[in-house]
Amino acid sequence: MTGTLFGYRKACLPILVLELAITTGKLLQEMGSGLIRIALECERRPSEKVKILDEPIWTLFCNGRKSGYGVKREPTDEDLMVMQTLKPVSTGAGVISTEASATSDGELRYMRAYFERVVNSRDSETYYMMNPDGNSGPELSIFFFRVG
């Protein structure tokens, strides 16, 4: 599975679009210090049978610190344009220019990598970023789980 993270520096059709309450700059700062663990937690509703990635809102933790919320949303035209632009990129990181970047708070930065999906239960899934060259560079793990 290929995952793409992108956002403005100051501010394939995706199977999931989450808007996270963490700035790209803060995420890059965390990556500079090594291992990143993003945990997205939501409440279990026993009467509903919702797939874990179909939950609408999550509490966001980055490296153990509460960092706001993650909200599932439909991709915008701009999201789809970015995904189309990045379609030929299998892995990597960089900056791309978009029409919106001229009117937004900065450049659009992205990171694209392969993720290994591990389903622990219907209430827990984890995505581990796979480093293609085998080096032990910055690692990213994204945990989705329901509690309660």
N, C-alpha and C positions, 0 to 999 in steps of 0.2 A: 504494500500500500504506500502511495506517495502522499506526503503531507506538505502543505505549503503554509507558511506563516508570513504575513505581510502587514505592513502598516506604515503610516507616515511617521517620519522621524519624531515630530513633536505631537503628535496626536495618534480542461477536462471538467466536467461539472463536479463541484465539490459534493461529497456525501454529507458534509456537515459544515455549516458556517457558524462560528461562534465569535461574538464580539466580546473581547476580554477587557476588563477594567484595569489594564496595565499598559503603560505606554511602551512603544517600541524601544525608546531609549532606555527605559528601565530594564526591559527584557534583555537588550544587548549588554547592559552593565552586568546583569546577573550571569549571562553567558561568559563574559570575560573572566569571571571568578571560577568558572568550571561547571560543575554539575548543576543542572536545573531540573527541578521537580515541580510540575504544575499539577495541582490536585483540584478537581472540580467535583463538588459535593452537592447532592440534592436530597430532599426528603423522600422517603418511600411512602407511597400511597397504596395500602394493601388491596383496596378494591379495584385498582386500575392495573391493566396489563400493558404498560408502555415500555417500548424498547429503551434501553438506557440512553442511547444517543438521540432519542426523540424527546427527552425532557426539555422543557422550555427555559429554565433558569437554574443557574448553579452558583454556589458560593465558591469563590476563587481563592486558592492558596498558592503562593509562589515561594518555594523553598521554606515551607512551614509557616509563612506569614500571611495572614489574611490580607488579600489585595483587592477586595471588592467583589464583583460578580461577573459571571459569564452568561451571555444571553444568546440562545439559539435564534437565528433569523434566516430568512430567505436571502439568497445572494442578490445583490443589486446588479444593475448593468455594469457598473464600474468593477465590481468583484469578478464578474464573468469576463470582462475585458482583460483584467490582470491575469486571470487563469489562462485565457487564450494566449496572451503574450508569453506566459511562462511554459506553455505546453511543450516546446522543444527542449526545455531544461530538465534534465533528469535529476541532478543534484547540484547544489551550489547556493551561494549567497551573493547578493549584490544590490544595486540600485537601478530602478527603471524610471523612465520619464512617462508621465501620463498627463492628459489634459487637466485633470483635477490637481496635479501637483503644483501647477502654476498658481492656483488660487488657495491651496491648503497651506498647512504650516511647515511644509518641507518636502523632502524627497520620499519616494515610496521605496522602502527597503523590503527585501524578501529573503527567506531562507527556505530551500526546498530540499527534502531528504526522503529516504525510504524509512518507513516505520514498521516495526513488527507489532502485530496486534495479538494481545493475549486476553482471552475471555476467561475470567476467573469464575464468574457466576452471572446470572441475569442481572445482578445488581453491581457488577464490577467489571470494568474493562480497562486495560492499560495499553498504551502505545509507546514503544521504545524507539527512539531515533537510532537508525543503524548507520554507523560510520563506514563508508565504502572502502576506505583505504586501510582500515584496521588500526589506525592510530588511536590513542586514547585521548582525543581532543575533547572539547566540550560535549557533554551528553545531555540529552533532553528526554524526559519521561513525562507523559501526560496520563494522569489517572482519573477515570470517571467512576464515581461510586455513589450509591444510594445508602442512606442511613435511616435508622428509625424503626 
